[in-house]
């Protein structure tokens, strides 16, 4: 099993450009999450999904959109990138459990630089 | 909003010294999780504590959940360079909510 994979690993964008980050998991997990990690800020939840076809906002959703068309994939989109979105993005997944109590499995991360 | 607070933010120790990081919540937690992130890596689940006063050990790592279930600690005995990384606690709210982490640096 590959676990959680993320594509791409690294990307440089110019302000105003758009891009999509792809997350895939092969553990048949119901829940998937997108986080961003900035120095000194820990992990902040952007959006999450509790099942195929569902999405919900996290702590810092502005400027991002997501889609979960297939259970194994969770896409994060930036329609018009801004320098403030320079960060490391982590995808995670978890199986069903009590809300907030499930163990999360993280992907390797995508490093995004917006110039 | 509700969150867990971690202290210290950063600690630098000599190899062989002990290390402790603390996680505090203003509200009672049903459980708490700990994750480790190596430099340049991704967070990896270490353990989940559920019971009041629970103590769990993983080799040189000792995890404790407070009696009131409002705090937790991670203690590493005789640190090694392989312990370098950031340790996060995470508590359950509407979604799992991570503290800001404690970065541990170990000098040989």
Interface residues (C-beta under 8 A of the other chain):
Chain A: X33 X40 X41 X42 X43 X45 X48 X58 X90 X92 X98 X99 X100 X101 X102 X103 X104 X105 X106 X107 X108 X109
Chain B: X9 X30 X31 X33 X41 X42 X43 X44 X45 X48 X88 X91 X92 X93 X94 X95 X96 X97 X98 X99 X100 X101
